[in-house]
Amino acid sequence: MGTCRRRPQVAMATPGRWAAAVLLLAVAAAPPPARGFSLPLQQPGDCGDARYFDISRLACSPCGAHQRQSAGGSSCECQPGYRMVSSNGGSSVICEKCPANVSGVTQDGWNCIICPKGLTSEGKCKCLNNEILVERSVDGVLLDEALCIHCNGSEQSFSASDSSGSRCVRCEQTFINVTKSCDCSSPNILTGGLCFSASENLPPKGVATVRFGQLGITLTSAWFLKNLQSSASACWLYSNLTACQALGNMCVMNMNSLSSSSTDACGLFQYIYINTARLGIVHSISFWRHNLPWLYYGDQPGLASQVLEASHFPTTFSFKGTDKDVKLQFIAASFDAAGNFLKWQNLEGGVLQLCSDTQTRLDAAYTFGTTYQQSCKISVSKILLDFANPIFYDLFLKYNGDNGQQYLWAVPVLNLNLQYSEMFVNQGSNMNNWLLTRRFFLVDTLSGKENDLGKLPRVIRIASKITIRIRLVSPTQRGTIHPPLLTVAYTDVLVQNPETQSVMITLGVLGGLAVLWSLLKTAGWKRRTGSSIIDLQTVFKFLLFYAGDLANVFFVITVGTGIYWLVFFKAQQFVSVLLPLPSQEEYFVTYIACAFSLKALQFLQLLVSQLTIDIFFIDWERPKGKVLKAVEGEGVIKSAVAPVSIWRTYFIANEWNEIQTVRKINHLFQVLAVLFFLEVVGFSNLALMDSSSSLTRSSDSYIAPCSRILRFGVSAALWLAIALLQIIFFSVFYERFVEDKISQFVDLCCISNISVFLLSHSCFGYYIHGRSVHGHADTNMEEMNINLKREAENLCSQRGLLPNTDGQTFQISISRKMRLHYDRIHETLTRKRGPARLLDSSANTFEQSTRAYNTMNKFLGSFIDHVHKEMDYIVKDKLLLERILGMEFMEPMEKSIFYNDEGHSFSDVLYYGNETTLLIFDILFFSVVDLASQSFILAAILTYLQQEIFRFIRNTLGQKNLASKTLVDERFLI
């Protein structure tokens, strides 16, 4: 149950294709007759002029007499010189030859008519330029002879034929201005449907070429060829607002190219801009010339830094209070390619959006917080369909003035494709070299058309990356930001096969929270190691922290994506969401692999740090009286101090050894439960690439292949759900009513009169205060019960380190002097494992170890009792921000610092305190194995094996480290 077959490379995740696959399988299952069920493949283009494509037979059929294939190809029409007598579609057409003296055919093909001025190649009547064809009277009666009526271009009417030649309309105003007629004859200049006088001071002749630098292609644009010169001339001579906007749009389509020697669209725009200074400026903005669009900020060195940094946005943002304001309201003035103003567009809600299926968009509702970047692929055919007419945007940021009036702040644009000079190739090198612009577009499918404007373009240009950068002003300006910057990068796409080509679109506002969090962790680690030098070890530690944080980011994104597709694809009633393509799944699997690799690094670093901690058990027990002891070699008996039993220390060491790999979840139950729900209950069927959400499938029905995204989403969701239930059960029920091993260990320390001193870093660690309130713990059962009863009845002092407190666990930050003293004593503890020449020849190893142990026990005990004033400590609470960030702000200079801890944070050096890291590592390991093998069973087996292997390593090496650091003989650790 739940097995998935391998998906063929041509499989596509669309319901229509799966339905076709089911149909094909059903046909294949039926026994074919001897002749089979085959037919020849024929297409409308294969039929030729004398045949048409019969849609009922899916094959070519012959047309009748005097007929030919129609323009659509699925029917027949009469040949030139023949009229239709009847037509019922297909070949059901009857044609009749027109008489010799009436050889023309009407435009609808049903009648013959006399054509006074000749025939077209189609056998229809034709008229001269500036004439309209009339075949019927006003009441619809067919004329015997067609009329070619000349449109009156005199001063009384100024009319000319329209583009279809069917009616007379008023001719363009420039014709009337120049010639007082509808004729633009030489020496006047006709360009772009406009007429200009040769005697007027026209702008230079424009070059109608567009440069696509990424492809190394320069082509003559049909749009530029038709409209560039006319737009420039109308803007220059008549200050025509629409023409000026159209000229500016052509400059933007040419990537704001600037060159003093070129007369391309931008060259003509600059010519008009420079020579119209007398017209003044708009809204007191020196770069915005009257009648012209605002395209540039200027090319003076350092201007970009002045625009972006010298001033700030004239409003403040607050998270609280009556003036709470956390949104940036973007609004854009939109224009079409011909220069017509469309409307003001509020960008909130995804107006500037290319990938509607993945909701990748530029949203105006930007808030101060975490932002992210998304990518998607969009087919070229969809781009050509949805963006046939480019739209140009001037972006503004809306705000309220002091008087209640709404104002707009112009948002500058950094075009990474700007063709100005080589120094702009790397736009991020120096802000002073940036050339800021204003207008931008999303898709240009117009300038890349070389000939007929109705045909497909040869090249299209797409905004493949759009980023908005928002920076806060220095802390002295509370809640104030610098002007936003819109950065746009365009991709040139050579159109070859629109149906199969696709373009990667990236859109977002980039953030560096993972880097910032890793830097904070590194700073905390440096403080805890007592070092302030940034060395190679610091860089390496930062990279390890960053690997773990980045793995968490990848994990959240991939799990969220997998669950999103699982829920919305499987829950849809009507087809509205389709699964990603196989090529898109490859990116998803790559993210999972990266997350696993980075999380593995973090896990190994965690394992190493736990296996190298410093730990010592402080025995507070004091000798009780004296005993008689025979002196060896002297034959006499002397009194000596009664020895303190070591069994309590061995007992605590064994208990510590047992809790090293205790987790909040049972990993065996976790693996078995996940496997049960996937393979037995049937959750694995949710990974199939069909819209059914059924957990059971019939063995006789068609089984679709598995989607790797759905497969990961199902398994990850089950892992998280079962783990969460286990953690809730463990925390709420098991630890409260059965056993809490961490709290019990603290109680055991107090009953045994032993404290635990832990150092996870050079100058940071944990302290468990286990000093007995009864003064001693080495006693018989009766006295032990009496002591526990007195403690239960509050007849003795409290267990806390400080008087009248219960605080027994602390985070400790020790001074460098304390650490150096600790290291000097610890060297003698471990010297027995060094070379023999370093050992004291006058004493055996055991005696040296015993003395070192007693010395360390006495030193740490006296340190806790404030005996060493030069190495004293204070007890305080951690600040809330210190708890959140997991770091300490105060550096222990003269005195060490004991931070009160109510959460048993010493479990950070155990498996128990790192459940999140272990759980994510297990999920990613399971997922990587499953995605590679397509087998949940194999993934479950290998996941359990790796858990047991690492648990064995952690126990074995942790036990050796415990014996080494505490001098507890490893033979007594069971």
N, C-alpha and C positions, 0 to 999 in steps of 0.2 A: 504494500500500500504506500502511496505517496512517492513512488519512484518517478523520476523525470528522464525522458529520453534526451539525447543530445540535440541541440537546436541546429538545423542546417543553416549555412551561411546566408541563404537567400530569404530566410524567414523574416517577415515584417510583422510588427505588433499592431495590426489593425484588424478589427472585427470582420471586415469584408474579406480580407485575405484568408482568415481562418475559416470562414464559411465556405470559401471556394475550395480550401484544402479538404474540408469535410466532404464536399460534393465530389471532388476528384477521387477521394478514397472510397466513397460509396460506389462510384462508377467502376473503379478498379476491382471492387469485390465481386461484381456481377460477372457471370461467365459470358464472354463475348461470343457472338456467332462467328461463322467462318469468315465473313467479309469484314467484321469489325465495325467500329463506330468512328471512322476517320473521315475527314474532309479536307480539301486543300485550303491553305491559308491564302486569302486574297484581301487586298486593301483597296480603298477607293482610288488611290493613285495608280494602281495596276490596271485599271479598266480601260484607259485610253479615251479618245473622243467619241468613239462609236458605241460605247457601252456605259452603263451606269451601275452603281453599287446597290444591289438589291438587299435591303436591310432585313428582309424576312428570310432570305437564303444565305446571307452573309457571303455573297459571291457576286461576281460581275454578270450582268445580263445585257443582251443587245438592245439598243434603242431601235425605234421604228424607222420607217422610211423618212428621209429628209429631216432627221433628228440628230442631235449630238448631246453629249453629257452636259448637264447644267453646272453652274459655278459651284454649288454645294456638293455635287458628285453623286447624290442619292436619287436623282430623277433625270428625265430627259427634257430638252427644249428644242424648239424648231431652229433649223439652220437659218442663216441670213437670207432674206428674200422670201421667207415663208412665215405665214401667220398661223396662230393656234386656232383650231376650230373647237376643240374640246381638250380638257386636261383633268385627269383624276389622280395625278401623281405617278411616279415610276415611269413605266413605258406606256401608260394609258394616255398618250397624247396623240392627237390627230392634227397634222399640219397640211396646209394648203398653200400652193405657190401664188405669190402676188402677181397680178397682170404686169405686162412689160411696161405699160405707161404709168403704173402706180407701183413702183418697185420698192418704196420704203415701207417700213413697219413701225407702228407706233411704239412709244416707250414701254407700254405694258405688254406688247407682243400680240395683241388680239386683233388688230386691224391693219389694213394696208393704207398707205397715204402717200401723196405726192410730196417729194422733198425738193424744194426749189434750189437749194444750195448744196446738194450732194449728200452722200451717205457716209456714215462711219464704217469701220471695219465690221461692226456688228449688224450692219444693214439698217441702222436707225438714222433719222434726220439729224443734220448738224447745222449750226449757225456760226457766224463770225464772232469775233470778240466784241464784247459790249452789246451783244444781241441776246434776246431770250427766245426760246422755242415755244410756240403756241400751237397745239394740235386740236383743241376743243374750244368751243365758244363758252361764254360765261355760264350758260345753262347746261353745259356738258355735252352738247351735240358735236359729233366728230366733223371736223372740217374736211373738205375734199383735198385741199392742199395746205400743208403746214405753213405757218407764218414765222418769219424771223423778224421780230420787232426790235428796232434800235432804241436803246435807252437814251433819253434826252439828257445830254450833258450840258445844256445851256444854262445860263444864269437863272432862268425861271425854275429849274428843277434840280440841276446838278445830280443826276442819277446815273447809275451804272449797273450792269448785271451782277448778281451775287455769284458766289463761288460755284453754285450748282447750275447756273445759267437758266433758272426758272422764273426769276422775278427781278424787277428793277428796284434798286435801293439807292439812297443818297451816298454819294462817293465820299471817300475819306477827306477830312477837313484840310489836310496839307495840300491836296490837289487843288482845292478851291483857292487856298491862300496863294499858291505859287502861280497857277495858270488860269485862274478864274474859270476852270472847266474840270472835267473828269479825265483829262488826258495829260500824262506826264511825259511829253515828248522831249527829245534832245534840244538844247543842251542841259535840260533839267535832269536831275538824278533820281531814279526810282530804286528804292532799297527797302526791303522789309515791308512792302505794301504802303510805304510813305513816299511823298514826293518832296524833293528839296531843290531849291534854286541853285544853279551852278555859281551864281554871283555871290552867294552867301558865304560867310567865313565858317566853313564846316570843320569839325575836328579831324585829326589825321585818319587815314583809312585804317580800319581795324584788321587785326589778324584773327581769323575765326578758328584758331586752333586751341586745343586743350591738351595739356601735358599730364600724362599719368606716369609719374616718376617711378613708382614701385614696379611697374611692368616695363619701363623704358619705352613707352609708346607715346607718340604725339600724333593726334588725328584731327582732321577738320570736322568740326561739329556742325551738323545740319541746323541745330537750333541757333548756334552762334552765327552761322552763315546767313540765316534769314533775319535775325533780330539784332545782332551786335551793332552794326553801323547805324541802323535806323533808331535804335534806342539811344545811342550816344549822340546822334545828331538832334533828335527831338529833345533830349535832356539839355543839350548845349544851346540850341536856338530858342526853344520855347519854354524851357524850365518845366517840361512836362513831368509831373510827379511820378506817374506810373512808369514812364520811360526811364527815369533816374533810378527807381527801385529795381527795374528789370536789369539795368546795366550793373548795378551793385550785386544783384544775384548772380550774374554771369561771372563777376570777379570772384565771388565766394566759391562758385563751382570750379574755378581755376585755382583754388587753394590760396586766394589772396596773393597771387604771385606779383612781385614787385621788381621791375627792372626799368632803368631809365632809358634803355635802348629799344624797348618792346612796345608795340601798340596793341597788345592783347586787351582783354576786357579790363584788367586792372590798370593797364597803362592808359587807356582812354578815361577810366574813372579818375585817375590821378591828374590827367590833363585838365579835365573839367573842374576838379576840386581846387587845383592851384589857381586857375584863371577865373574863379568865381568868388574870390575873397571879398569882393565889393558887396556881395549879397548878405554878408553877415553870418552870425552863428545862431544856433538854437539852444535855448535854455541855459545860456551863459557857458556852454561847453565848447571849448575852443576846437575840439576835433570834429564837431558836428556842424557841417556846413548847411546853410539854408537850402532847401529843395533836394538835398542829397541824403542818402542813407548814411548812418554812422558806421563805417567799416573798420577804421583803425584808431588807435590811441596815439599814434605817432611813432617815429623811429629814433627819437633822441636817446642816447645812452643813459641808462639808469632810470628811464621813465617807468618801467615796469615796477621797480621797487617802490617808487613814489606812489603809484596808483594802489599797490597792494599793501604797503606797510606804513606810508606816511600819514594816512588818514584811517579812521575807523568808522564802522557802520553806525549811523546816528540814532541808535536805540539800544537799550539794555535788555538783557534776558534774565529772568528770575524764575527759580523753581517754586517759590513759595510767595505768600502774600496776595494782596488784592491785585497786584500788577503782574501776576504770574504769566510768563510768556516763554515758551520753550520751542516754538515752531518758527521756521523760516518759510515765508510765503512767497514762492517763486511764481512769476507771471511772465508771459511772453507775448510779444506782438508777432503775429504770423503773416507771411506773405506767400503768394504763389509765385511761380517762375516768371510770369509775365509782369510782376510788380504790383499786382492788386493786393490791397490790404484785406486779409480775411477776417480776423477778429483778435481780440485779447483772449488769451487762453490761460486759465488757471491750471498750473501743471500738476496739482494734487490729483491723484487717482490714476497716474500712469499715462498721461497724454503723450509724452515722448517715450514711446514704447515700441520695440521691434519684435520681441519674442512674447507674444500673447499667451502661448501655451505654458511657458515657464514663469510668467509674471516677472520677467526681467525688464525693469523700467527705471526711468528717472523720475522719482516722486518728489513733489514739491514740499511735502510735509516732513522736512528734516528736523529731527529733534536732537538734543544733545545727549549722546549715549553711544552704545555699541552699534557700529555699522559694519557692513560686510560687502563682499563682492561676489557676484554671480556670473555665470557664463551660460550660453546656450548656443545651439546651432539653428540656423534658419535657412531654408532652401532658397536658391536663386529664383526659382519659379514663383515662390510665394512673395518674394521681394518685388518682382516685376508686376505681380498682380495687385499687391496692396499699396505700392508706392510708385504708381505710374506717373504721378505728377509730384515733383519734389516740393516740399514746404520749407520755408526759411524762417528762422526764429531770431528775434532780438530779445535776450533774456534780461529780466529785471527782478529785483527783490523789493517786495512791497512792505511799507512800514507806515505808521501813523505819526504825524507831526504833533507839535505841542498844541496847535490850534484845532486838532481834530481832523485836519485835512490829510488825506492819504497821499503818500509820495512814492516815487519809484527810484531805486538805486540801480544804476546800470552794472551788470555783472560782466567783467571782462572774460574773454575767451582766449585760451592758449591753444593754437592749432599746431599740432606736432608735425603736420605735413607741409608747413608753410614753406613755399619756394621763394626764399629771398636770397640766401647765400649759405655756404657750407657751415657757417657757425651755428645755424639753427638746426642742424641735423640732430645734435644732442641737446634738447631743450632743457634738460635738467642740470646742465653744467653750471650756468651762471644766470641768475635772475636778471641782471643788468642787460643781458643780451636778448632777453625775450622781446618779441614784438607782439603786443596784445592786439586782438581784434574783437569784433562785436558779434557779427552775424554768423550763424552756423546752420547746418541742415543735418538730417539723419541719413537720407538715401538720395542719391542722384542717379536716376536712370535716364536722364535727358541729354546731358552734354556728351555722352558716349555714343550717340547715334550719328552715323556718318552720312547717310543718304536720306531715305524716306523716313520721316518722323513717325510713321506708323509701324515700322519694323522694329525688331529687337535691337537693343543697343549692342555695340561691340564690347564696351567696357561699362561697368557700373561702379560707383564709389559709395562705400558704406561706412558710417560711423561705427567702427568696431569696438571702440572703447570711449566711454564718457565718464569723467570723474569730476566731482565737485570737492574742492578743498576749502575747509572752513577752519580758521585759526583764531584762538582767543588772543585778545590783547593782553599785555603784561598784567600781573595781579593787581597793579595799582588802579586799573580800569575794570572794576568789578562788573561782570556780566556783559562785557563789550567784545565784539569780534572785529577782525579785519575784514575788508571786503572779500566776499567769496570769489573763487577762481574756478571757471569751468575749463577743464582740459579735455580736448577731443582729438582722437587719432582716427584717421580714415584708412580703409583698406581698398585697394583697387582690385576688382575682380574681372578677369577676362571671361566673357560669357561664351561658353562652348556648348554645354548641355544643361539648360536650366533645371531640368527635372531631377538630375542627379547631383548637381553642384550645391554646396552649402557653405555658409560663412559663419565663423565663430563670432558671437557678439558678447562683449564684456561690459558690464555697467555696474557702478557702485561707488561708494565713498569709502576709501581705504582707511583702516585703523590699525594700530599697533598694540592692542591690549595684551596680546600674548607675550610680546617682547617686553612690555612694561612690567607685567607680572613676573616674568623670569628675572628681570633686573632687580625687582624688589626681593625676590627669593635669594638672589646672589648677594645682595647687600646684607640681608639677614644672616646668611651663611658666613659672610666675612666677619660680621660682628661676633658671631658665636665662636669663630675660630680664633678670635683675638688678634686678627691681622688686618692692617689697613693698606697693604701693598697690593696693587693689581698686577698679578703675575700670570704665568701660563696656566697654573692650576685654577686661578679664578676664571679665566676665559673658558677653560674646559668645563668647570662646574656650571657656568652660565649656559653653555651649549647643552649640557645634560638637563638642566632645568627647562630650557626652551624646548628640548625634544619632548619632554613630558607634557608641557602645556600645549604644544602644537598637536601632539597626539590626542589630547582631550578635545581640542577644537575640531580636528578631523573626525573624531568619534561622534561628537554631537551632530555634526553636519551629515555624516553618512547615515547614522541611525534615524535622524529626523527625515532625511530624504527617503530612506527605505520605508519607514512607517507611513509617510505621506502618500507614496505611490500605492502602498498596500491598502490604505483606507479608502482613498478617493477612487482608485481604479476598481477595486472590488465592490465598493458600495454604490456605484453609479447605476441608476435605473435606465437612463438613456445614454447613448454614446456621447460623452463630453470630454473624456480624458483618455489619451492613448499612452502606452508605455514608451519609454525612450528607445531609440534605435540601438542595435547591437554595438555600433561604434561609440555611441554615447555611454553605454554600459562599461566600456573599457576604461573611460575616465573614472567612473565610479569605483571600479575594482582597484584601480591605481591608488585612489584615495584610501581605501581600506588597507591596502598593502603598506602604504606609507604610515598610516596610523599604527598598524601592528609593529612595524620596525621601530618607530619612535617610542612606542609604549614598552617594547622589549628592552630598549636601552634604559628607560626609567626604572623598569622592574629589576634589572641586573644591578643598577646603581643602588637601589633600595636594599637589595640582598647583601651587597658588599658592605654597605654602611651598618646594617644590623649585625653582621658577623664580625665587626671590628670595634664594637663599643667597649668602653672601659666600665667595669662593674666590680663592686666590693660590698661584702656583707659586714656591717658593723655590729659586733656582738657587745651588748650592753651588760651582759651578765658579769657579776663580780664574785670572786671566791667567797665561800661560806666557811669561815674558820680555818683551822689548820689540821694537818694529818701527820702521822708519824711515818718517816720514810728512811729506809736503810741506805747508808752512803756506801756506794760501791768501792771496794778496795780498802775501806777503813774499818769495817766490821762494827760500826756504831750506828745507832738509830737517832735521827734528828727530826725535829718538827719542821714542816714545810707548809706553804700556802696550798690550800686545797685546789686542785685544778678545776677549770671550767669545762663542762662537757662540750664537745664539738658536734654532737649529734643534731642539735638544733640548727646549726649552720648547714649541715648536710641536708637536713630536712627542707630548709628554705631553698637551698640550691636545686634540689630535685623538683620542688614545686615550680620554681622559675623555669627550669628546663622543660617542664610539661606545658606551660602556657605560651612558649615561644611561637608555636604555630597554631594556636587556637584562633578560629575565625568566627565571624558572626553568621556564616552560612555553612551548612554541611555540603562539601563539594561533591561527595558521591551522590547524595540525594539530588543535588542540583543537576548533575549530568543525566541521571536516570529520569528525572522528572521532565527535563527538556526533550530527551529522546522519546519518552512515552507520549507526550503531546504531539510531537512531530510525526512519529511513525505509527503509533497505535491509534490515537484519537483522529489523526489525519490532517493536522494543521499544515503539513507539507504540501497538501493539495492547493493551499492558498498561494503557493509560489508559481503555479501554472499560469501560462500567458493567455488566459481567457478570463472573462469577466465574472465567471461563476464563483460564488463564495461558499459553495458546498464543501464540507470536509470529507465527503465520501464520493468516490467515482466508481462507476461500473467498469469491470475489466473488459467488457465488450465495446465500450464507447471509445471515441477518439481521445487520446491523451496528448494534450498540447505540451510543447517543451517548456522548460522552466525559465523564468526570468531571474537573472542573478540579483537584480535589485530587490525583487519581491522575496527571493530566497533569503537574502540577508535581513530584510525587514521582518520577516516572520521569525527567524531564529533569534535575532537580537531582541525583538519584543518579548518573546517567551523567556529568554535569559533574564531580562530586566524584571519582568513581572514576577517570575518565580523567586528570584533573588530578593526582590523587595518584600514579598510575602514572608520569606524566611527571616529577613532582618526584623520585620515587624513582630513576628512570632517570638524571635529570640530576645528582642528588647523588652517587649510588653509582657510576655508570659514566662518564657523559660528562665530568664535571668531573675525575675521577681519571685517565682514560685518553685523553681527547681534548683538551679545553682548559677551564681555569677562568679566565675573563676577569677576575674580581675579583682573584684571587691574582696573576695574570700582570701586572695593572696595578701592583700593589705592587712586584713584581720589576722591572718596567720603570722605575719611579721610582728604584729603587736603582741600577740600571745606568746611568741617565741622570743621576745625581747631582742629582736634583730632588725636593724635598719638597712635599707638598700641605697647605695650611693652609685648613681649611673652617670656616665659622661658619654653622650652621643657625639659631641664635638669637643674641640680642645678646651673651650671655656664655657660650655653649655651642656646641661644634662638634666637629670631628674633626681629627686630625693624622696624616698618613702620612709617616713618616721615611724619606726616600729618599737620604740622604747616602751617597755611595759610600765603601766601606771602602778603596778604592785611592787616594783623594784627588782623582782627576779622572776624567772620562768622555769628554772631548773628545779622542779619540785615534784611531789607525788600527786596522784590523781585526786585525793581528797582535798588537798590545799588548792589545786587547780580549780576544782569545782566551786570551792568557797570564794576564790578570787573572782571567778566569772559571775557568781551570784551577787557579790558586792558591787561589781561594775554594772550589772543590770539594774540594781536598785539605787544607782547614783550615790553610792556610799564612798566613792573614791574620786580622785581627780579625773579630768577628761584626757583623751589620748593625744590631743594636739601638740604640736611642737611648742606653740606659745601657750602660756597659762590660760585656762578657762576657754579653750578653743578645741574644735574637733578636727582641724586641718592636719592631715597626715601626709598628703602628697603635694609636692612642690616642683615647679620648674626652677632650676638654679642657673644663675649666670655668675661664674666665679672669676676672680681677678687673676691676672697673670702671675702674681706672686704666689697665690694659692696653687695654681697649676704647676709651677716650677717645683714647689715643695712636694707636691703629689708625685711628680715624675721622678724626683730623686729617690723617694722611697720605693716607687714602683720598679725602678731599675734593679734593685736588689731582689725583688720578688721574681723577676724573670731571668736573673743572671745565671741560675742553675741550668738554663737551656743554652747558654753561650759556650765558648771554647773552654776547655779544662784549665788552661793557663790563667783564666780570669778568676777561678774559684779560690777561696781561701783554703790553703793546704792544711791549716791547723784545725779546721772544723769541717764536718761533713756537710753535704748539700742539704740534708734534712734540717739540720740545726740552723743553717743560714736562712732557709725558707721560713722556719718557725719564727725566728727573730724578726725577719722582714714583715711577716704577717702580723705579729704582735705590735710592731712599730706602726704599721699602717692603721691597724685597728685603734691604737691609742691616739694617733694623730687625728684621724677623722672624728673619733669620739670627742676629743678635746676641741676640735674645730666647731662641732655642733654645739658644744657647751660654752662657746665664746671665750675659750681660754687664751687663744692667740689674738691679742688685740691688734697686732699688725696685719692680721688676716681675718678680720671679723666679717660679719655679714649682717644684713638687714632683711626684714620680711615686709613685703608690700604686695598690693594687688596690681595686676596688670591693667593698663588702660584698655578701653574697648577697642580702639584702633589697633593696638598691639596684638590683641587676640585675633582680630579679623585678618591682619596682615601676616600673622605668625612670625613676628620679629620683635626685638626689644629696642626701644629708643635710647635707653640709658646704658652707658658703657661702665662696667664695674672697674673703677680705677683703684681706689683705696680699699673699698669693701665689696665683698660679693653680695649678690642680691638673690633672695629666695622669693619667688613669686607664688602666691597662693594659687592652688589648683584644685578645683572641685570636680574635674572631669576625668581624673586618672589619665592625664596626657602622657604618662610614661609608657602607655601602650603604643606610642609612635615608634618605639624600637621593637615592637612585636608585629606579627601578622595582624593582630586584632585591630590595631590602629590604622591600618592601611588597606582596609577592605575595598575601598573604591578603586584603588590602583590594581589590586589583584583581580577584582571582578571585571574591569575593563580589559585587562590582559587576557583573561580566560575567554571573554566574548570574542575578542579579536582573533585569538588563536583558533577557536572553534570555527569562526567564519572563514578565515584564510584557508584552513584545511578543507572545509566544505566547498568553498568556491573553486578550489583547485581540483577536488576529487568528485564533486557533485554527489557526496555521500554523507548524510547526517550521522549514520552509524559509525563510520570511520572517524569522522570528526569528534564524536563523543568519546570514542575509545582513546584516541590520541590526546584529547584534552585531559581526560582523567589520568593518563600515564604521565603527562608533563606535570600535572599537579602533584602527583605522588613523588616524582623524581625531585622536583624542587623542594618539596616538603622534607624529603629525606636529606637533601643537601643542607637545608636550613637547620634541621635538628642535629645532624652529625657535626657540622662545622661550628654551629652555635654552642654545642656541648663542649667542644674542644676550647673555644674561646672562653667559655665560662670557667673551665678548669684552670686555664692559663692565667686569667685575670684575678681569680679569687683564691687560688691555691687549694681549692677543693679537689681532692684526688678523684680523677675521672672514673676510677673503679667503683666509687660510691654513687655515681650518677646513673640512674636506671630509668 
